[in-house]
Amino acid sequence: MPTDCISYQKSGYFSKLMNDYLDKKTNLKALYNRFPKLENFSDQIQEKQNNFPIENRITLVDSLNNQYQNFEASEITLNNIKLLNKENTFTITTGHQLNLFTGPLYFLYKIISTINLCEQLKKEYPNQNFVPIYWMATEDHDFEEINHFWFKSEKITWQKDSFGPVGRLSNEGLKEVFEHYSSALGLGQNADFLKDLFEKAYLEHNNLADATRYIANEIFKEKGLVILDGDEKNLKQIFIPFAKEELVNQTSSEEVLKTNELLSEYKIQVNPREINLFYIEDNLRERIVFENNKYTVLNTKYTFSESEILTELENHPEKFSPNVILRPLYQEVILPNLCYIGGGGELAYWLELKSNFEANNVTFPMLLLRNSVLIATEKQVQKADKLELSWEDLFSKQQDLVSHKTKVLSNFDIDFTTQKEHLKKQFENLYEIAANTDKSFIGAVKAQEVKQIKGLENLEKRLLKAEKRVLSEKLERMTSLQNELFPKQSLQERKANFSEYYLEFGPTLIEKLFLELKPLEKEFTIIKM
């Protein structure tokens, strides 16, 4: 096939906001700090270096060493943690939910984009160090979003009641899931690797956070990935002044609402609450609200005066959890971070937050759209070539694909544009006659023009439909291939689990992804396996 990539903008799978951001439209420039280009990192490094306390580095390193105590970290990962003590070390960060067995494929793409960018930056800026961070979303509480993954068109689900932060959730009940998944994998070396990975992650660790850390560490430890859990008291202590500002002044709500006015032509990704903090315990994560001069934790008996909740914050910062509006601020407060790598939906809400960062005097990171990938087997590529399908054809909506290819394959021209233009020119003469004789005649001419144009359009549709029937066998092969590559006419990366491809390709899958993914290029990558 002629090309192995397609621009994000032409893929048809990204929002207008993301397309405009990638095109660097002027109406969005106030909403980000610097666009993610290699040469822009120099100023970002300087700004973050001037605005990140050494004490935060010490706390971060201590916390990471504590989190890795029961895990076999590689030498390069341990060295990366140690490097974070140095003022010339910076992070590139991505984050993801604790999806069962990593969830959809883009879990890999996010992390590989992050690692590859660190390596690229080290070559460009050899006097600085760059550490890839995977931020585990351990404090989320929407279990229904993460309790499943898809394997060979089957949805494998963990049935369990869940309350509170998912990272603290017990792995009880996953033995049945493992047994079902294991039988579906079948036999072979790659199947054995996947079984072992799942079993050790979920059946030999107590909670979902530890299981997810184990998986990410096993896959990426030789690349120096550092995995961070923000659900920790020492890290939350750094955030106390910002949580206090939120409780007392509700700054973030005011700032984000002002920013959202600038995004009125787009779909707003998230709207702020008056207070963007949760109160958490092992089986509890509920919003904090301010009502009748009291701070109340919804659906509980917890009520605080202002002095009481500030005392609670000082003594137990680990009980205060930022929501989607404040989580990015928390991340940037505790990390010497330069750039956040995320999907289109994530970057859409980050673009709402810059003014809140400025109000809190925290450096706003660069925002980079993660790599997107379509994996195609050699057999699928050969099919596409035989059917004379381009990647642009395959990325198009199925109805558009069928109509376009029908017109291309037809023995005669189904497009009646020429006839319509000819008809319009004929009616121009009639309009001129009407204008010079009886102007009331213009309406009748217009009605007749509309009727005849409509008649041509109906003929065109009938002819297209007839040709689709004639070409049905070939068109069916085209749509069948598209359905293989785009399950349920959606992106493969948003549904399929990595294990389906690892089962077939083994370690080559990861190696190829590292080789092909170029994080600063704005292209949807097609990888042939």
C-alpha positions as CSV (number, residue, x, y, z in Angstrom):
1,M,0.0,0.0,0.0
2,P,1.3,3.5,-0.8
3,T,1.7,4.9,2.7
4,D,2.1,3.5,6.3
5,C,0.5,6.5,8.0
6,I,-2.4,8.9,7.8
7,S,-2.6,12.3,9.6
8,Y,-4.7,12.5,12.7
9,Q,-6.8,15.2,11.1
10,K,-7.6,13.0,8.0
11,S,-8.3,9.9,10.0
12,G,-11.8,11.1,10.9
13,Y,-11.4,9.8,14.5
14,F,-10.5,13.0,16.3
15,S,-12.7,15.8,17.5
16,K,-12.7,19.3,16.0
17,L,-11.0,20.6,19.2
18,M,-8.1,18.1,18.7
19,N,-7.8,18.8,15.0
20,D,-7.7,22.6,15.7
21,Y,-5.1,22.1,18.4
22,L,-2.9,20.0,16.1
23,D,-3.3,22.7,13.5
24,K,-2.3,25.3,16.1
25,K,-5.4,27.4,15.5
26,T,-4.9,30.9,16.9
27,N,-8.1,30.8,19.0
28,L,-6.6,28.0,21.2
29,K,-3.1,29.5,21.8
30,A,-4.1,31.0,25.1
31,L,-5.0,27.6,26.4
32,Y,-1.6,25.9,26.3
33,N,1.9,26.8,27.3
34,R,4.1,25.6,24.4
35,F,3.3,23.4,21.5
36,P,5.1,20.0,21.7
37,K,8.0,20.5,19.3
38,L,11.5,19.4,20.0
39,E,12.9,22.9,20.0
40,N,10.3,24.2,22.5
41,F,11.5,21.9,25.2
42,S,14.4,24.1,26.0
43,D,12.2,26.9,27.4
44,Q,9.9,24.4,29.1
45,I,13.0,22.9,30.9
46,Q,14.1,26.3,32.1
47,E,10.7,27.3,33.3
48,K,10.1,24.0,35.2
49,Q,13.6,24.1,36.7
50,N,12.9,27.6,38.1
51,N,9.6,26.6,39.5
52,F,10.1,23.2,41.1
53,P,11.4,23.0,44.7
54,I,14.2,20.5,45.6
55,E,12.2,19.4,48.6
56,N,9.5,18.0,46.3
57,R,12.2,15.9,44.6
58,I,13.3,14.4,47.9
59,T,9.8,13.5,48.8
60,L,9.1,12.1,45.4
61,V,12.2,9.8,45.4
62,D,11.4,8.6,49.0
63,S,7.9,7.8,48.0
64,L,8.9,5.9,44.8
65,N,11.5,3.9,46.7
66,N,8.8,3.0,49.2
67,Q,6.4,2.0,46.4
68,Y,8.9,-0.3,44.8
69,Q,9.9,-2.1,47.9
70,N,8.2,-5.3,47.0
71,F,8.8,-5.2,43.3
72,E,11.8,-6.3,41.2
73,A,12.7,-3.1,39.5
74,S,15.4,-3.1,36.8
75,E,18.7,-1.3,37.3
76,I,17.7,1.3,34.8
77,T,14.4,2.0,36.6
78,L,16.1,2.3,40.0
79,N,18.7,4.6,38.4
80,N,15.9,6.8,37.0
81,I,14.3,7.1,40.4
82,K,17.7,8.1,41.8
83,L,18.2,10.7,39.0
84,L,15.0,12.4,40.1
85,N,17.0,13.9,43.0
86,K,18.9,16.0,40.6
87,E,17.8,19.4,39.4
88,N,18.6,18.6,35.8
89,T,16.3,15.6,35.7
90,F,12.7,16.0,34.4
91,T,9.8,13.7,33.7
92,I,7.6,12.9,30.7
93,T,4.3,11.6,32.0
94,T,1.3,9.6,30.9
95,G,-1.6,8.3,32.9
96,H,-4.1,5.6,32.6
97,Q,-6.9,3.8,34.5
98,L,-6.3,0.5,36.2
99,N,-8.1,-1.5,33.5
100,L,-8.2,-5.2,34.0
101,F,-5.2,-6.7,32.2
102,T,-4.3,-3.2,30.8
103,G,-7.7,-2.8,29.0
104,P,-7.5,-1.5,25.4
105,L,-4.4,-1.5,23.3
106,Y,-3.6,2.2,23.6
107,F,-2.3,1.5,27.2
108,L,0.8,0.3,25.4
109,Y,0.9,3.2,23.0
110,K,0.7,5.8,25.7
111,I,3.7,4.3,27.6
112,I,5.8,3.6,24.6
113,S,5.2,7.2,23.3
114,T,6.4,8.4,26.7
115,I,9.6,6.3,26.8
116,N,10.4,7.1,23.2
117,L,10.1,10.8,23.8
118,C,12.4,10.6,26.8
119,E,15.0,8.9,24.5
120,Q,14.6,11.5,21.8
121,L,15.0,14.4,24.3
122,K,18.1,12.9,25.8
123,K,19.7,13.0,22.4
124,E,18.7,16.6,21.8
125,Y,19.5,17.8,25.4
126,P,22.3,15.6,26.6
127,N,23.0,17.7,29.7
128,Q,19.5,16.9,31.1
129,N,18.0,13.6,32.2
130,F,14.5,12.5,31.2
131,V,12.5,9.9,33.1
132,P,9.3,8.2,31.7
133,I,6.5,8.2,34.3
134,Y,3.3,6.1,34.2
135,W,0.8,7.6,36.6
136,M,-1.6,5.0,37.8
137,A,-5.2,6.4,38.3
138,T,-5.5,4.5,41.6
139,E,-8.0,7.0,43.2
140,D,-10.6,6.7,40.5
141,H,-13.8,5.0,41.7
142,D,-15.6,4.1,38.4
143,F,-15.2,0.3,38.6
144,E,-17.6,-0.3,35.7
145,E,-15.1,1.4,33.3
146,I,-12.2,-0.8,34.2
147,N,-13.5,-4.2,35.2
148,H,-13.2,-5.9,31.8
149,F,-11.2,-6.3,28.7
150,W,-11.9,-7.7,25.2
151,F,-10.1,-10.8,23.9
152,K,-11.0,-12.2,20.5
153,S,-14.4,-10.3,20.4
154,E,-15.3,-11.7,23.9
155,K,-15.8,-9.3,26.8
156,I,-14.0,-10.8,29.8
157,T,-15.5,-9.2,33.0
158,W,-14.6,-9.2,36.7
159,Q,-17.9,-9.4,38.6
160,K,-17.4,-7.7,41.9
161,D,-18.9,-5.0,44.1
162,S,-16.6,-2.0,44.4
163,F,-16.6,1.1,46.6
164,G,-13.9,3.7,47.1
165,P,-10.6,4.1,45.2
166,V,-10.1,1.2,42.8
167,G,-6.4,1.0,43.5
168,R,-7.1,-0.2,47.0
169,L,-9.6,-2.8,45.7
170,S,-8.9,-6.4,46.7
171,N,-8.1,-8.8,43.9
172,E,-10.5,-11.4,45.4
173,G,-12.6,-13.1,42.7
174,L,-10.1,-12.9,39.9
175,K,-9.2,-16.6,40.1
176,E,-12.3,-17.4,38.1
177,V,-11.5,-14.7,35.5
178,F,-8.0,-16.1,35.2
179,E,-9.2,-19.7,34.6
180,H,-11.6,-18.6,31.9
181,Y,-9.0,-16.4,30.2
182,S,-6.4,-19.1,30.5
183,S,-8.6,-21.7,28.7
184,A,-9.3,-19.1,25.9
185,L,-5.6,-18.6,25.3
186,G,-4.8,-22.1,24.4
187,L,-1.3,-23.5,24.2
188,G,2.2,-22.2,23.2
189,Q,5.0,-20.1,24.5
190,N,3.2,-16.8,24.0
191,A,0.1,-18.1,25.7
192,D,2.3,-19.3,28.7
193,F,3.8,-15.9,29.0
194,L,0.4,-14.2,29.2
195,K,-1.0,-16.8,31.6
196,D,2.0,-16.3,33.9
197,L,1.7,-12.5,33.7
198,F,-2.0,-12.5,34.6
199,E,-1.6,-15.1,37.3
200,K,1.3,-13.4,39.1
201,A,-0.2,-9.9,38.8
202,Y,-3.7,-10.7,40.1
203,L,-3.4,-13.8,42.1
204,E,-0.1,-13.1,43.9
205,H,-0.8,-9.4,44.7
206,N,-3.4,-8.1,47.1
207,N,-4.9,-5.1,45.3
208,L,-5.5,-3.7,41.9
209,A,-2.8,-1.0,42.2
210,D,-0.1,-3.6,42.9
211,A,-1.3,-5.9,40.2
212,T,-1.2,-3.1,37.6
213,R,2.2,-2.0,38.7
214,Y,3.5,-5.6,38.4
215,I,2.2,-5.8,34.8
216,A,3.5,-2.4,33.6
217,N,6.9,-3.2,35.4
218,E,7.2,-6.6,33.7
219,I,6.5,-5.2,30.2
220,F,8.5,-2.0,30.5
221,K,11.1,-2.3,33.2
222,E,14.0,-2.8,30.8
223,K,13.1,0.6,29.3
224,G,13.4,2.4,32.7
225,L,9.7,3.1,33.1
226,V,8.9,4.5,36.6
227,I,5.4,3.8,37.9
228,L,3.8,6.2,40.3
229,D,0.9,5.9,42.6
230,G,-0.3,9.3,43.8
231,D,-2.5,7.8,46.6
232,E,0.1,8.3,49.3
233,K,0.3,10.5,52.4
234,N,3.8,11.9,51.8
235,L,2.9,13.0,48.3
236,K,-0.4,14.4,49.4
237,Q,1.4,16.5,52.0
238,I,3.0,18.5,49.2
239,F,-0.4,19.2,47.9
240,I,-1.9,20.6,51.2
241,P,-1.6,24.3,50.3
242,F,-3.4,23.7,47.0
243,A,-6.1,21.6,48.6
244,K,-6.5,24.4,51.2
245,E,-6.9,27.0,48.4
246,E,-9.6,24.8,46.8
247,L,-11.5,24.3,50.1
248,V,-11.4,27.9,51.2
249,N,-11.5,29.9,47.9
250,Q,-12.7,27.4,45.2
251,T,-10.3,29.0,42.8
252,S,-10.3,26.2,40.2
253,S,-14.0,26.4,39.6
254,E,-13.9,30.1,38.8
255,E,-10.8,29.8,36.6
256,V,-12.0,26.8,34.6
257,L,-15.5,28.3,34.0
258,K,-13.8,31.4,32.6
259,T,-11.7,29.2,30.3
260,N,-14.7,27.2,29.1
261,E,-16.2,30.4,27.7
262,L,-13.3,30.4,25.3
263,L,-14.2,26.9,24.2
264,S,-17.8,27.6,23.5
265,E,-17.6,26.4,19.9
266,Y,-16.4,23.0,21.1
267,K,-17.8,20.2,23.2
268,I,-16.7,20.9,26.8
269,Q,-15.0,17.7,28.1
270,V,-15.5,18.3,31.9
271,N,-17.3,21.0,34.0
272,P,-15.9,21.9,37.4
273,R,-17.6,21.5,40.7
274,E,-17.6,24.2,43.3
275,I,-15.1,22.1,45.3
276,N,-13.1,19.6,43.1
277,L,-12.0,17.3,45.9
278,F,-13.2,13.9,47.2
279,Y,-12.9,12.5,50.7
280,I,-11.6,9.0,50.6
281,E,-11.2,5.9,52.8
282,D,-10.8,2.3,51.8
283,N,-14.5,1.8,50.9
284,L,-15.4,5.5,50.3
285,R,-14.8,8.2,47.7
286,E,-17.4,10.9,47.9
287,R,-17.5,14.5,47.0
288,I,-16.9,17.3,49.4
289,V,-19.5,20.1,49.2
290,F,-19.9,23.4,51.0
291,E,-23.5,24.0,52.2
292,N,-24.9,26.1,55.0
293,N,-21.4,27.2,56.1
294,K,-20.4,23.6,56.6
295,Y,-18.2,21.2,54.6
296,T,-20.1,17.9,54.1
297,V,-19.0,14.6,52.5
298,L,-21.9,13.5,50.4
299,N,-23.8,10.3,51.3
300,T,-22.0,10.2,54.7
301,K,-22.4,11.6,58.2
302,Y,-19.1,13.5,57.9
303,T,-19.5,17.3,58.5
304,F,-16.8,19.8,59.2
305,S,-16.5,23.5,60.0
306,E,-13.8,25.4,58.0
307,S,-11.2,25.1,60.8
308,E,-12.1,21.4,61.3
309,I,-11.7,20.4,57.7
310,L,-8.4,22.3,57.4
311,T,-7.2,20.5,60.5
312,E,-8.3,17.2,58.9
313,L,-6.3,18.2,55.8
314,E,-3.2,18.9,57.8
315,N,-3.4,15.6,59.8
316,H,-4.7,13.3,57.1
317,P,-3.9,14.7,53.6
318,E,-4.2,11.2,52.2
319,K,-8.0,11.4,52.8
320,F,-8.3,14.2,50.2
321,S,-8.5,13.1,46.6
322,P,-8.4,15.5,43.6
323,N,-11.0,15.0,40.9
324,V,-10.5,15.3,37.2
325,I,-10.1,19.1,37.4
326,L,-7.5,19.1,40.2
327,R,-5.7,15.8,39.5
328,P,-3.5,17.4,36.7
329,L,-2.5,20.1,39.2
330,Y,-1.6,17.5,41.8
331,Q,0.5,15.6,39.3
332,E,2.5,18.7,38.2
333,V,3.0,19.8,41.8
334,I,4.8,16.6,42.8
335,L,6.6,15.9,39.5
336,P,9.4,17.8,37.7
337,N,7.3,17.3,34.6
338,L,7.7,18.8,31.1
339,C,5.0,17.2,29.0
340,Y,1.8,15.2,29.5
341,I,1.0,12.5,26.9
342,G,-2.6,11.6,26.6
343,G,-5.5,10.8,24.3
344,G,-7.8,13.3,22.6
345,G,-10.3,13.3,25.4
346,E,-7.7,13.8,28.1
347,L,-6.0,16.7,26.3
348,A,-9.5,18.3,25.8
349,Y,-9.9,18.7,29.5
350,W,-6.2,19.7,30.0
351,L,-6.9,22.6,27.7
352,E,-9.5,23.9,30.2
353,L,-6.9,24.1,33.0
354,K,-4.1,26.5,32.1
355,S,-5.6,29.5,33.9
356,N,-6.0,27.5,37.1
357,F,-2.3,26.5,36.9
358,E,-1.4,30.1,36.5
359,A,-3.6,31.1,39.5
360,N,-1.7,28.5,41.6
361,N,1.7,29.5,40.2
362,V,2.4,26.0,38.8
363,T,4.1,25.5,35.5
364,F,1.6,24.2,32.9
365,P,3.1,21.2,30.9
366,M,3.3,20.8,27.2
367,L,0.4,18.6,25.9
368,L,1.2,15.9,23.4
369,L,-1.4,13.7,21.7
370,R,-0.3,10.1,22.2
371,N,0.6,7.9,19.3
372,S,-2.3,6.1,17.7
373,V,-1.7,2.8,15.9
374,L,-3.5,0.4,13.5
375,I,-2.0,-3.1,13.5
376,A,-2.5,-4.9,10.2
377,T,-1.2,-8.4,9.4
378,E,0.6,-9.2,6.2
379,K,-2.5,-11.1,5.0
380,Q,-4.7,-8.1,5.6
381,V,-2.3,-5.8,3.8
382,Q,-2.3,-8.1,0.8
383,K,-6.1,-8.2,0.8
384,A,-6.2,-4.4,0.8
385,D,-3.7,-4.3,-2.1
386,K,-5.7,-6.8,-4.1
387,L,-8.9,-4.8,-3.5
388,E,-7.1,-1.6,-4.4
389,L,-7.9,0.0,-1.0
390,S,-5.8,2.9,0.4
391,W,-5.5,3.5,4.1
392,E,-7.6,6.6,3.6
393,D,-10.3,4.3,2.1
394,L,-10.2,2.0,5.1
395,F,-10.3,4.9,7.7
396,S,-13.4,6.3,6.0
397,K,-17.0,5.7,7.3
398,Q,-18.2,2.4,5.9
399,Q,-21.1,4.0,4.0
400,D,-18.7,6.4,2.4
401,L,-16.3,3.6,1.6
402,V,-19.0,1.6,-0.2
403,S,-20.3,4.6,-2.2
404,H,-16.9,5.8,-3.2
405,K,-15.6,2.4,-4.3
406,T,-18.9,1.7,-6.2
407,K,-18.3,4.8,-8.2
408,V,-14.7,3.9,-8.8
409,L,-15.5,0.4,-9.9
410,S,-18.6,1.1,-12.0
411,N,-18.3,0.9,-15.8
412,F,-20.0,4.2,-16.2
413,D,-20.1,7.6,-14.4
414,I,-22.6,7.5,-11.4
415,D,-21.8,11.1,-10.5
416,F,-24.4,13.4,-12.0
417,T,-22.6,16.6,-11.0
418,T,-22.0,17.6,-14.7
419,Q,-25.7,17.1,-15.5
420,K,-26.8,19.2,-12.5
421,E,-24.4,22.0,-13.5
422,H,-25.7,21.9,-17.1
423,L,-29.3,22.0,-15.8
424,K,-28.5,25.0,-13.5
425,K,-27.1,26.9,-16.5
426,Q,-30.3,26.2,-18.5
427,F,-32.4,27.6,-15.6
428,E,-30.2,30.8,-15.5
429,N,-31.7,31.7,-18.9
430,L,-35.2,31.1,-17.6
431,Y,-34.5,33.3,-14.5
432,E,-33.4,36.1,-16.8
433,I,-36.5,35.8,-18.9
434,A,-38.7,35.8,-15.8
435,A,-36.9,38.9,-14.4
436,N,-37.5,40.8,-17.6
437,T,-41.1,39.8,-18.1
438,D,-43.1,38.8,-15.1
439,K,-41.2,38.6,-11.7
440,S,-43.9,36.5,-10.2
441,F,-42.8,33.8,-12.6
442,I,-39.5,33.5,-10.8
443,G,-41.0,31.3,-8.0
444,A,-42.4,28.9,-10.6
445,V,-39.0,28.7,-12.3
446,K,-37.3,28.0,-8.9
447,A,-39.8,25.3,-8.0
448,Q,-39.2,23.6,-11.4
449,E,-35.4,23.8,-10.9
450,V,-35.6,22.2,-7.5
451,K,-37.9,19.5,-8.8
452,Q,-35.6,18.6,-11.7
453,I,-32.4,18.7,-9.6
454,K,-34.2,16.5,-7.0
455,G,-35.1,14.1,-9.9
456,L,-31.5,13.8,-11.0
457,E,-30.4,13.2,-7.4
458,N,-33.0,10.4,-7.0
459,L,-31.8,8.8,-10.3
460,E,-28.2,9.0,-9.0
461,K,-29.2,7.3,-5.8
462,R,-31.1,4.6,-7.7
463,L,-28.2,4.0,-10.0
464,L,-25.7,3.9,-7.1
465,K,-28.0,1.3,-5.3
466,A,-28.2,-0.8,-8.5
467,E,-24.5,-0.8,-9.0
468,K,-23.9,-1.7,-5.3
469,R,-26.0,-4.9,-6.0
470,V,-23.9,-5.6,-9.1
471,L,-20.7,-5.2,-7.2
472,S,-21.9,-6.7,-3.9
473,E,-19.4,-9.5,-3.8
474,K,-16.3,-7.3,-4.1
475,L,-17.8,-4.6,-1.8
476,E,-18.5,-7.2,0.8
477,R,-14.9,-8.3,0.8
478,M,-13.9,-4.6,1.3
479,T,-16.3,-4.1,4.3
480,S,-15.3,-7.4,5.7
481,L,-11.6,-6.3,5.8
482,Q,-12.6,-2.9,7.2
483,N,-14.5,-4.7,10.0
484,E,-11.5,-6.8,10.8
485,L,-9.3,-3.7,11.2
486,F,-12.0,-1.5,12.8
487,P,-14.0,-3.7,15.1
488,K,-17.6,-2.4,15.3
489,Q,-16.5,0.4,13.0
490,S,-14.4,1.8,15.8
491,L,-10.6,2.1,16.4
492,Q,-8.9,-1.2,17.0
493,E,-6.8,0.5,19.8
494,R,-9.9,1.5,21.7
495,K,-11.2,-2.0,22.1
496,A,-8.8,-4.9,21.5
497,N,-6.5,-6.0,24.3
498,F,-2.7,-6.4,23.7
499,S,-2.8,-10.1,24.6
500,E,-4.7,-10.9,21.4
501,Y,-1.8,-9.6,19.4
502,Y,0.9,-10.8,21.8
503,L,-0.5,-14.3,21.5
504,E,0.2,-14.2,17.7
505,F,3.4,-12.1,17.5
506,G,5.0,-12.5,21.0
507,P,7.8,-10.0,22.0
508,T,8.0,-8.8,18.4
509,L,4.8,-6.8,19.0
510,I,6.5,-4.7,21.7
511,E,9.7,-4.4,19.8
512,K,8.0,-3.2,16.6
513,L,5.9,-0.6,18.5
514,F,9.1,0.8,20.1
515,L,10.7,1.0,16.6
516,E,7.7,2.6,14.8
517,L,6.2,5.0,17.3
518,K,7.4,8.6,16.9
519,P,5.7,10.7,19.5
520,L,6.3,14.2,18.0
521,E,4.9,13.3,14.6
522,K,1.2,14.0,14.1
523,E,0.4,10.8,12.2
524,F,-1.7,7.8,12.8
525,T,0.8,4.9,12.4
526,I,0.0,1.8,10.5
527,I,2.1,-1.2,11.6
528,K,2.4,-4.2,9.4
529,M,3.0,-7.5,11.3
